[in-house]
């Protein structure tokens, strides 16, 4: 069986709430939805700070639920 690795869907949004353990609520652009997102590994490694009101790029989990913040814009 040939498994194809699908690239995650990247969307943009604004951080609306900061939660413990580097979790954030992000309101996605062009949608009423607000998702729960966590900081990606490189953002943690380089200690990039994310504050309320920051625009971020989020990679969505293909199964729904959470997203991973990969870039602060």
DOKOLTI-62123 format. One record per residue: residue number from 0; residue in three letters; x, y, z of N, C-alpha, C, CB in turn. Coordinates in nm, 4 decimals, always signed. Glycine has a CB too. Example, Ala and Ser with C-alpha at 12.3 -4.5 7.8 and 13.67 -1.06 7.14 Angstrom:
2
0 Ala +1.3190 -0.5690 +0.7800 +1.2300 -0.4500 +0.7800 +1.3200 -0.3300 +0.7800 +1.1308 -0.4473 +0.9046;
1 Ser +1.2850 -0.2250 +0.7080 +1.3670 -0.1060 +0.7140 +1.2900 +0.0030 +0.7870 +1.4084 -0.0598 +0.5725;
END
This chain:
73
0 Unk +0.0829 -0.1170 +0.0000 +0.0000 +0.0000 +0.0000 +0.0875 +0.1234 +0.0000 -0.0944 -0.0003 +0.1193;
1 Unk +0.0544 +0.2141 -0.0875 +0.1309 +0.3371 -0.1009 +0.0615 +0.4474 -0.0208 +0.1458 +0.3775 -0.2507;
2 Unk +0.1234 +0.4872 +0.0900 +0.0644 +0.5911 +0.1733 +0.1124 +0.7272 +0.1256 +0.0999 +0.5697 +0.3222;
3 Unk +0.0169 +0.8149 +0.1026 +0.0508 +0.9507 +0.0630 +0.0420 +1.0404 +0.1850 -0.0423 +1.0014 -0.0503;
4 Unk +0.1462 +1.1193 +0.2056 +0.1455 +1.2120 +0.3175 +0.0787 +1.3404 +0.2710 +0.2902 +1.2392 +0.3706;
5 Unk -0.0323 +1.3736 +0.3353 -0.1046 +1.4944 +0.2979 -0.0519 +1.6106 +0.3808 -0.2578 +1.4767 +0.3179;
6 Unk -0.0310 +1.7233 +0.3138 +0.0136 +1.8407 +0.3869 -0.1053 +1.8992 +0.4629 +0.0763 +1.9462 +0.2908;
7 Unk -0.0813 +1.9479 +0.5841 -0.1917 +2.0021 +0.6628 -0.2456 +2.1315 +0.6015 -0.1465 +2.0272 +0.8068;
8 Unk -0.3712 +2.1578 +0.6255 -0.4369 +2.2767 +0.5743 -0.3944 +2.3964 +0.6577 -0.5908 +2.2603 +0.5754;
9 Unk -0.3363 +2.4983 +0.5941 -0.2896 +2.6171 +0.6649 -0.3920 +2.7288 +0.6502 -0.1515 +2.6625 +0.6117;
10 Unk -0.4341 +2.7857 +0.7623 -0.5290 +2.8967 +0.7638 -0.4743 +3.0059 +0.8553 -0.6706 +2.8497 +0.8110;
11 Unk -0.5350 +3.1237 +0.8469 -0.4923 +3.2364 +0.9288 -0.6029 +3.2742 +1.0251 -0.4533 +3.3569 +0.8413;
12 Unk -0.5625 +3.3325 +1.1372 -0.6603 +3.3746 +1.2363 -0.5994 +3.4705 +1.3359 -0.7180 +3.2548 +1.3083;
13 Unk -0.6810 +3.5071 +1.4354 -0.6396 +3.6008 +1.5397 -0.6577 +3.5332 +1.6749 -0.7212 +3.7340 +1.5323;
14 Unk -0.5572 +3.5465 +1.7607 -0.5629 +3.4881 +1.8949 -0.6614 +3.5695 +1.9786 -0.4207 +3.4854 +1.9621;
15 Unk -0.7598 +3.5010 +2.0378 -0.8598 +3.5697 +2.1188 -0.8442 +3.5437 +2.2679 -0.9970 +3.5285 +2.0753;
16 Unk -0.7808 +3.4320 +2.3043 -0.7672 +3.3994 +2.4454 -0.6436 +3.3128 +2.4654 -0.8937 +3.3276 +2.4981;
17 Unk -0.5700 +3.3405 +2.5730 -0.4532 +3.2599 +2.6090 -0.4912 +3.1699 +2.7257 -0.3305 +3.3502 +2.6454;
18 Unk -0.4620 +3.0417 +2.7119 -0.4933 +2.9423 +2.8138 -0.3635 +2.8827 +2.8670 -0.5858 +2.8312 +2.7567;
19 Unk -0.3678 +2.8089 +2.9779 -0.2445 +2.7482 +3.0310 -0.1841 +2.6454 +2.9346 -0.2731 +2.6813 +3.1657;
20 Unk -0.0574 +2.6155 +2.9555 +0.0169 +2.5146 +2.8800 +0.0256 +2.5457 +2.7312 -0.0468 +2.3798 +2.8991;
21 Unk +0.0502 +2.6702 +2.6981 +0.0662 +2.7182 +2.5604 -0.0500 +2.6788 +2.4692 +0.1952 +2.6649 +2.5026;
22 Unk -0.1709 +2.6838 +2.5227 -0.2917 +2.6648 +2.4432 -0.3547 +2.8008 +2.4179 -0.3922 +2.5691 +2.5145;
23 Unk -0.4150 +2.8166 +2.3014 -0.4763 +2.9432 +2.2649 -0.6082 +2.9173 +2.1944 -0.3822 +3.0263 +2.1757;
24 Unk -0.7027 +3.0110 +2.2087 -0.8234 +3.0090 +2.1274 -0.7983 +3.1034 +2.0117 -0.9516 +3.0500 +2.2098;
25 Unk -0.8211 +3.0538 +1.8893 -0.7938 +3.1307 +1.7686 -0.9210 +3.1415 +1.6868 -0.6805 +3.0659 +1.6855;
26 Unk -0.9588 +3.2658 +1.6512 -1.0741 +3.2886 +1.5643 -1.0231 +3.2905 +1.4213 -1.1492 +3.4226 +1.6003;
27 Unk -1.0714 +3.1977 +1.3406 -1.0243 +3.1830 +1.2039 -1.0824 +3.2910 +1.1137 -1.0598 +3.0453 +1.1504;
28 Unk -1.0043 +3.3332 +1.0138 -1.0501 +3.4319 +0.9166 -1.1589 +3.3710 +0.8287 -0.9322 +3.4828 +0.8301;
29 Unk -1.2619 +3.4482 +0.8028 -1.3669 +3.4050 +0.7120 -1.4570 +3.2967 +0.7691 -1.3062 +3.3563 +0.5860;
30 Unk -1.4530 +3.2768 +0.9000 -1.5379 +3.1750 +0.9616 -1.5775 +3.2214 +1.1008 -1.4654 +3.0375 +0.9679;
31 Unk -1.6917 +3.1762 +1.1442 -1.7369 +3.2083 +1.2786 -1.6697 +3.1179 +1.3821 -1.8891 +3.1955 +1.2878;
32 Unk -1.6033 +3.0145 +1.3344 -1.5476 +2.9132 +1.4237 -1.4293 +2.9663 +1.5039 -1.5050 +2.7914 +1.3440;
33 Unk -1.4189 +2.9181 +1.6256 -1.3054 +2.9471 +1.7117 -1.2481 +2.8117 +1.7526 -1.3468 +3.0351 +1.8378;
34 Unk -1.1206 +2.7891 +1.7235 -1.0620 +2.6587 +1.7520 -0.9606 +2.6689 +1.8642 -0.9966 +2.6007 +1.6270;
35 Unk -0.9264 +2.5560 +1.9191 -0.8224 +2.5459 +2.0196 -0.6924 +2.5117 +1.9472 -0.8578 +2.4386 +2.1290;
36 Unk -0.5870 +2.5886 +1.9744 -0.4599 +2.5666 +1.9050 -0.3459 +2.5664 +2.0058 -0.4363 +2.6750 +1.7965;
37 Unk -0.2426 +2.4896 +1.9757 -0.1247 +2.4849 +2.0616 -0.0043 +2.5334 +1.9819 -0.1008 +2.3409 +2.1168;
38 Unk +0.1008 +2.5711 +2.0513 +0.2213 +2.6200 +1.9847 +0.2971 +2.5049 +1.9209 +0.3116 +2.6947 +2.0839;
39 Unk +0.3439 +2.5272 +1.8005 +0.4259 +2.4279 +1.7318 +0.5628 +2.4166 +1.7969 +0.4406 +2.4636 +1.5838;
40 Unk +0.6331 +2.3105 +1.7652 +0.7618 +2.2813 +1.8269 +0.8670 +2.3881 +1.8079 +0.8132 +2.1550 +1.7742;
41 Unk +0.8778 +2.4442 +1.6880 +0.9800 +2.5461 +1.6637 +0.9484 +2.6756 +1.7355 +0.9942 +2.5723 +1.5150;
42 Unk +0.8192 +2.7041 +1.7521 +0.7813 +2.8251 +1.8250 +0.8153 +2.8098 +1.9728 +0.6306 +2.8550 +1.8070;
43 Unk +0.7991 +2.6896 +2.0266 +0.8385 +2.6650 +2.1657 +0.9900 +2.6678 +2.1801 +0.7831 +2.5301 +2.2147;
44 Unk +1.0583 +2.6034 +2.0863 +1.2038 +2.5936 +2.0920 +1.2690 +2.7315 +2.0887 +1.2555 +2.5087 +1.9763;
45 Unk +1.2196 +2.8196 +2.0016 +1.2763 +2.9535 +1.9882 +1.2103 +3.0566 +2.0788 +1.2654 +2.9986 +1.8460;
46 Unk +1.1214 +3.0108 +2.1658 +1.0535 +3.0944 +2.2649 +0.9846 +3.2153 +2.2026 +1.1524 +3.1409 +2.3690;
47 Unk +0.9106 +3.1904 +2.0951 +0.8327 +3.2959 +2.0312 +0.7091 +3.3215 +2.1166 +0.7932 +3.2571 +1.8844;
48 Unk +0.6884 +3.4457 +2.1547 +0.5728 +3.4789 +2.2382 +0.4530 +3.5108 +2.1506 +0.6044 +3.5979 +2.3312;
49 Unk +0.3404 +3.4587 +2.1905 +0.2150 +3.4848 +2.1211 +0.1217 +3.5512 +2.2214 +0.1521 +3.3527 +2.0617;
50 Unk +0.0681 +3.6669 +2.1835 -0.0180 +3.7437 +2.2717 -0.1579 +3.7540 +2.2131 +0.0402 +3.8831 +2.2960;
51 Unk -0.2526 +3.7945 +2.2952 -0.3902 +3.8144 +2.2496 -0.3905 +3.9259 +2.1452 -0.4856 +3.8491 +2.3696;
52 Unk -0.4566 +3.9023 +2.0342 -0.4645 +3.9992 +1.9259 -0.3643 +3.9749 +1.8143 -0.4448 +4.1357 +1.9801;
53 Unk -0.2694 +3.8825 +1.8330 -0.1705 +3.8516 +1.7291 -0.2342 +3.7727 +1.6155 -0.0524 +3.7727 +1.7884;
54 Unk -0.1940 +3.8040 +1.4906 -0.2343 +3.7232 +1.3751 -0.1375 +3.6068 +1.3650 -0.2358 +3.8078 +1.2421;
55 Unk -0.1906 +3.4878 +1.3451 -0.1094 +3.3671 +1.3400 -0.1506 +3.2795 +1.2223 -0.1212 +3.2889 +1.4711;
56 Unk -0.0572 +3.1943 +1.1805 -0.0865 +3.0915 +1.0807 -0.1038 +2.9602 +1.1557 +0.0274 +3.0811 +0.9714;
57 Unk -0.2128 +2.8913 +1.1277 -0.2474 +2.7684 +1.1989 -0.2578 +2.6544 +1.0987 -0.3804 +2.7847 +1.2781;
58 Unk -0.1969 +2.5411 +1.1309 -0.2145 +2.4185 +1.0525 -0.3225 +2.3362 +1.1212 -0.0796 +2.3369 +1.0395;
59 Unk -0.4297 +2.3073 +1.0484 -0.5414 +2.2342 +1.1065 -0.5164 +2.0844 +1.1042 -0.6700 +2.2666 +1.0326;
60 Unk -0.5598 +2.0192 +1.2090 -0.5538 +1.8747 +1.2201 -0.6547 +1.8158 +1.1208 -0.5831 +1.8275 +1.3672;
61 Unk -0.6159 +1.7178 +1.0394 -0.7109 +1.6637 +0.9410 -0.8324 +1.5972 +1.0044 -0.6410 +1.5641 +0.8523;
62 Unk -0.8237 +1.5591 +1.1301 -0.9343 +1.4928 +1.1968 -1.0215 +1.5898 +1.2744 -0.8824 +1.3865 +1.2888;
63 Unk -0.9916 +1.7185 +1.2686 -1.0700 +1.8172 +1.3419 -1.0203 +1.8308 +1.4841 -1.2175 +1.7797 +1.3414;
64 Unk -1.0787 +1.9210 +1.5551 -1.0407 +1.9395 +1.6947 -0.9438 +2.0531 +1.7151 -0.9812 +1.8143 +1.7483;
65 Unk -0.8164 +2.0239 +1.7089 -0.7152 +2.1231 +1.7398 -0.6347 +2.1645 +1.6183 -0.6235 +2.0708 +1.8453;
66 Unk -0.5609 +2.2736 +1.6366 -0.4701 +2.3209 +1.5342 -0.3345 +2.3474 +1.5968 -0.5250 +2.4474 +1.4655;
67 Unk -0.2348 +2.3672 +1.5114 -0.0974 +2.3943 +1.5594 -0.0556 +2.5303 +1.5060 +0.0045 +2.2816 +1.5133;
68 Unk -0.0186 +2.6208 +1.5957 +0.0283 +2.7528 +1.5541 +0.1719 +2.7375 +1.5057 +0.0182 +2.8575 +1.6712;
69 Unk +0.1969 +2.7742 +1.3792 +0.3296 +2.7557 +1.3222 +0.4000 +2.8868 +1.2917 +0.3201 +2.6740 +1.1974;
70 Unk +0.3240 +2.9973 +1.2851 +0.3886 +3.1242 +1.2519 +0.3089 +3.2391 +1.3126 +0.4013 +3.1415 +1.0981;
71 Unk +0.3829 +3.3371 +1.3633 +0.3213 +3.4614 +1.4122 +0.3452 +3.5674 +1.3057 +0.3809 +3.5060 +1.5530;
72 Unk +0.2397 +3.6327 +1.2619 +0.2511 +3.7296 +1.1535 +0.2576 +3.8721 +1.2034 +0.1360 +3.7151 +1.0592;
END
